[in-house]
Amino acid sequence: MNSGQNQQVFRTLLNAMSAPGKTFAFDTAEWSDRLSSAPLSPACAAICLSLLDGASPISVFQMPESVAPWLLRHCRVPISSPEQAVFALGTGKHWDWDQNLLNIGNEEEPEKGATLILELDSLSDGAPLQLTGPGIASSRTAAPRLAPGFVNFWHKQQGLYPRGIDLILCCRNECLCLPRSISIHADREN
């Protein structure tokens, strides 16, 4: 990807982080040739190409074997243990929310908490979640298809704020972000 494409992806991610739970699409048509070799969705590959570099170790969980070599070749990112990772990459349907091994930062440096990038089957037909907090006028409903245990994980994480992890959820050419600053509850009305 060229610098203009990187900037486009980065701007889209900033918009998604500042509007939690809202789905944003990447215009990947211009660089589909670069993304076609990726063993990831176009959105996930574009995010990795834009965010990852040699200074941002990543941990890879339950992804196809071809993902780590692709990340090394195209992003030049070191693969690391979960505790040392700045980023983590996994699949939403297999993610074990009860066993979070990722760095959540510390009291002096909460920004050191990892960012988890998850590939999902859908950003819109999972169990409805009610989101409140910064970037949301009153509340917003989102329904990404996440593995069981997510809401309990998020409630535990909220007790640690400002420490915690941020989520970037990807499906096809779209993303949805859940920064650690928001509150999430199961939508009881649906």
C-alpha positions as CSV (number, residue, x, y, z in Angstrom):
1,M,0.0,0.0,0.0
2,N,1.2,3.5,-0.7
3,S,1.2,6.3,1.9
4,G,-2.1,7.7,0.6
5,Q,-3.8,4.3,1.1
6,N,-2.2,3.9,4.6
7,Q,-3.6,7.4,5.5
8,Q,-7.0,6.4,4.3
9,V,-7.0,3.3,6.4
10,F,-5.7,5.1,9.4
11,R,-8.4,7.9,9.1
12,T,-11.1,5.2,8.8
13,L,-9.7,3.6,12.0
14,L,-9.6,6.9,13.8
15,N,-13.3,7.5,12.8
16,A,-14.2,4.0,14.0
17,M,-12.5,4.4,17.3
18,S,-14.2,7.8,17.9
19,A,-17.6,6.3,17.0
20,P,-17.6,3.0,18.9
21,G,-19.9,0.3,17.6
22,K,-20.5,2.0,14.3
23,T,-19.5,0.0,11.2
24,F,-17.0,1.7,8.8
25,A,-16.1,0.3,5.3
26,F,-12.7,0.5,3.7
27,D,-12.5,1.3,0.0
28,T,-10.2,-1.5,-0.9
29,A,-10.8,-1.6,-4.7
30,E,-7.7,0.5,-5.5
31,W,-5.4,-1.9,-3.8
32,S,-7.2,-5.2,-4.1
33,D,-4.1,-6.7,-5.9
34,R,-2.0,-6.1,-2.8
35,L,-4.6,-7.6,-0.5
36,S,-5.6,-10.6,-2.7
37,S,-2.6,-12.6,-1.5
38,A,-3.5,-12.0,2.2
39,P,-4.8,-14.9,4.2
40,L,-7.1,-12.3,6.0
41,S,-10.2,-10.3,5.1
42,P,-9.5,-7.2,3.1
43,A,-10.2,-5.0,6.1
44,C,-8.0,-7.0,8.5
45,A,-5.1,-7.1,5.9
46,A,-5.4,-3.3,5.3
47,I,-5.4,-2.6,9.0
48,C,-2.3,-4.8,9.5
49,L,-0.5,-3.2,6.6
50,S,-1.3,0.3,8.0
51,L,-0.7,-0.2,11.7
52,L,2.0,-2.9,12.1
53,D,5.7,-2.4,11.8
54,G,9.0,-3.6,13.3
55,A,8.3,-1.7,16.6
56,S,4.9,-3.2,17.3
57,P,5.1,-6.9,18.1
58,I,2.0,-9.0,17.4
59,S,0.7,-12.3,18.9
60,V,-1.3,-14.5,16.5
61,F,-4.0,-16.8,17.9
62,Q,-5.8,-19.7,16.1
63,M,-5.3,-18.2,12.6
64,P,-4.3,-20.1,9.5
65,E,-0.6,-21.1,9.4
66,S,0.0,-18.7,6.5
67,V,-0.9,-15.6,8.5
68,A,2.4,-15.3,10.5
69,P,4.6,-15.6,7.5
70,W,2.4,-13.1,5.6
71,L,2.7,-10.6,8.5
72,L,6.5,-11.0,8.7
73,R,6.9,-10.5,4.9
74,H,4.5,-7.7,4.4
75,C,4.5,-5.8,7.7
76,R,7.9,-6.8,9.0
77,V,6.4,-7.2,12.4
78,P,7.9,-9.5,15.0
79,I,5.7,-12.3,16.3
80,S,5.8,-12.3,20.1
81,S,4.2,-13.8,23.2
82,P,0.8,-12.5,24.2
83,E,2.2,-10.7,27.2
84,Q,4.7,-8.7,25.1
85,A,2.4,-8.0,22.1
86,V,1.3,-4.5,21.3
87,F,-1.2,-6.0,18.9
88,A,-2.9,-9.4,18.8
89,L,-4.7,-11.1,15.9
90,G,-7.3,-13.8,16.2
91,T,-10.7,-15.1,15.1
92,G,-13.8,-14.0,17.0
93,K,-15.5,-17.4,16.9
94,H,-12.6,-19.0,18.7
95,W,-11.5,-16.3,21.1
96,D,-11.4,-17.4,24.7
97,W,-12.6,-14.4,26.7
98,D,-12.1,-16.2,30.0
99,Q,-8.3,-16.5,29.4
100,N,-7.0,-13.1,28.4
101,L,-3.3,-13.2,28.2
102,L,-2.8,-9.8,26.6
103,N,-1.0,-6.9,28.1
104,I,-3.5,-4.5,29.7
105,G,-1.0,-1.8,30.6
106,N,-0.3,-0.7,34.2
107,E,-1.3,2.2,36.4
108,E,1.6,4.4,35.2
109,E,1.3,3.4,31.5
110,P,-2.3,2.3,30.7
111,E,-1.7,3.1,27.1
112,K,0.5,0.0,26.9
113,G,-2.6,-2.2,26.8
114,A,-2.7,-4.2,23.6
115,T,-5.1,-3.8,20.7
116,L,-6.9,-7.0,19.7
117,I,-7.8,-7.3,16.0
118,L,-10.4,-10.0,15.5
119,E,-11.7,-11.5,12.3
120,L,-15.5,-12.1,12.6
121,D,-18.1,-13.9,10.5
122,S,-20.4,-10.9,10.9
123,L,-20.4,-7.4,12.4
124,S,-24.2,-7.3,12.6
125,D,-26.0,-10.5,13.4
126,G,-24.6,-11.4,16.8
127,A,-26.2,-10.9,20.2
128,P,-27.2,-7.2,20.5
129,L,-25.0,-5.1,22.8
130,Q,-25.8,-1.7,24.3
131,L,-22.8,0.7,24.2
132,T,-22.4,3.9,26.1
133,G,-19.5,6.2,26.7
134,P,-17.2,8.6,24.9
135,G,-18.1,9.0,21.2
136,I,-21.7,7.8,21.7
137,A,-24.4,10.5,22.1
138,S,-26.7,8.5,24.5
139,S,-26.4,4.8,23.5
140,R,-25.7,2.7,20.5
141,T,-26.6,-0.9,19.7
142,A,-24.1,-3.1,18.0
143,A,-24.3,-6.8,17.2
144,P,-20.9,-8.2,16.2
145,R,-20.8,-12.0,16.3
146,L,-18.5,-12.6,19.2
147,A,-17.6,-15.8,21.1
148,P,-19.5,-16.5,24.4
149,G,-18.2,-14.8,27.5
150,F,-17.5,-11.4,25.8
151,V,-19.8,-9.3,28.0
152,N,-18.4,-10.8,31.2
153,F,-14.9,-10.1,30.0
154,W,-15.8,-6.5,29.2
155,H,-17.4,-6.0,32.7
156,K,-14.2,-7.3,34.3
157,Q,-12.1,-5.1,32.1
158,Q,-14.2,-2.0,33.0
159,G,-13.1,-2.4,36.6
160,L,-9.5,-2.0,35.5
161,Y,-10.0,1.2,33.5
162,P,-7.9,3.0,32.2
163,R,-6.0,-0.3,31.8
164,G,-7.4,-2.8,29.3
165,I,-7.4,-3.7,25.7
166,D,-9.0,-2.0,22.7
167,L,-10.8,-4.1,20.0
168,I,-10.9,-3.7,16.3
169,L,-13.4,-6.1,14.8
170,C,-13.1,-6.9,11.0
171,C,-15.4,-8.6,8.5
172,R,-14.9,-8.5,4.8
173,N,-14.0,-4.9,4.0
174,E,-15.6,-3.4,7.2
175,C,-14.5,-2.7,10.7
176,L,-16.1,-1.8,14.0
177,C,-14.1,-0.6,17.0
178,L,-14.7,-1.0,20.8
179,P,-12.2,1.1,22.7
180,R,-11.7,0.2,26.4
181,S,-13.3,3.5,27.5
182,I,-16.9,2.5,26.7
183,S,-19.4,0.5,28.7
184,I,-21.0,-2.6,27.1
185,H,-24.1,-4.4,28.3
186,A,-26.1,-7.2,26.8
187,D,-29.2,-5.7,25.2
188,R,-32.1,-7.1,27.2
189,E,-34.8,-5.8,24.9
190,N,-33.8,-8.1,22.0
